[in-house]
Amino acid sequence: VASTRLPSHVEAAAYFVCSEGLANVAKYSAASRAAISVAPGAATIVIVVSDDGAGGADPRTGSGLTGLADRVEALGGTFRVESTPGCGTRLAAEIPLGGQER
């Protein structure tokens, strides 16, 4: 994680991606393992929350993942869900470090 503070709106979005991602692992995945990766770059920060659980997460069936996508996209970022049934889930958010909240 960056050794310097990021813009507060970026930090808040990163926090919510991590916390909602882990909440979904705990509630739905039956995973034996979960991981968070935070990789700051020159212009973006990439947050990945993954697990080895049941998979099958679908943003269209609940408000949590849709809310995360909305939050990240409002900052000009991207949010992806990869969740094949039986193969775990991977949430990935890429958030620009520059710019402002929209």
N, C-alpha and C positions, 0 to 999 in steps of 0.2 A: 504494500500500500504506500502511497505517496508519503514522503516524510514532511511535506508541507501541507497545510490545509487547502482544500479545494473550495470552490464557490459553495456557499451554503445550500443552494438549491440542488447542486450536483450531489453533495454529501447526503442530503435528505432523500433524494431519489435512490441512491445506492443503498442506503439503510433500508428503505422499504422493499427493494428488490430482494435483499438478503433475508429480511425478517419474514416477508410473505412467502418466499421460496422455502425457507425452513419450516414455516407453519404448514405448508402444503405437504412437505415430506412427512412431518409428524402425524398429520391428520389422515392422509390418503395413501401413501406409497408403500407401507409395510417394508421399508428399506432397511438394510442392515448397515448401510454406509451412506453418508452425505458429505459433500464438499462444497466449499466456497472458494472461488478464485477472484481476486481483484487485481487487475493489471492496468496501471496508469500508463498512458502514452503521451506523446507530445500534444495531441489535440483532443483525445478522448480518454475515457476510462471504460474498461470492459469488465463487467461483473458476470460471473457464471456461477449458478447454483445447480448442482447435479446430484443425482442419487441413483442407487442400483435397485430401486423398488419396482412396483407393478407397472409403471408407465400408464399410458392412456389418458394423460391430462389433456383437457380440451378447453381452451380459453372461452369457447362459445357457450359452455355449460355452467359457468359460474362467474361471479363478479370479481374475485381476487386477481386472477391473471389478466382479465380485461382492464382492471384498474391499474395494474402495473404497466401494461402496455400504454395506456392513456398517459400515465405520469411520465414515462420515459419519452414517448413521442412528443409530448408537450414541450420538452426541452430540445427537440430536434434530433432525438436519438432513435435507435431501433431496438425492438424487443422481439425475441424469437423463442418459441417453445418447440422442443423436439421431444416427443414422448410416445414412442412405439410401445404398444402393449407388451408387457413381459420384458422390456429392455430398459427400464428406468426412465428418468426425465432429466432434461437439461434445459434450464432457463438461461438465456444470454441477453444481456442488456449492454448496449454501447451508447454512452452519453457524452456529448461534446462538452469540453471544459470551458469553452468560450461562450459568448452570447448570454442571453438572459432568459428567464422563464417567460413562456408565452401565455 
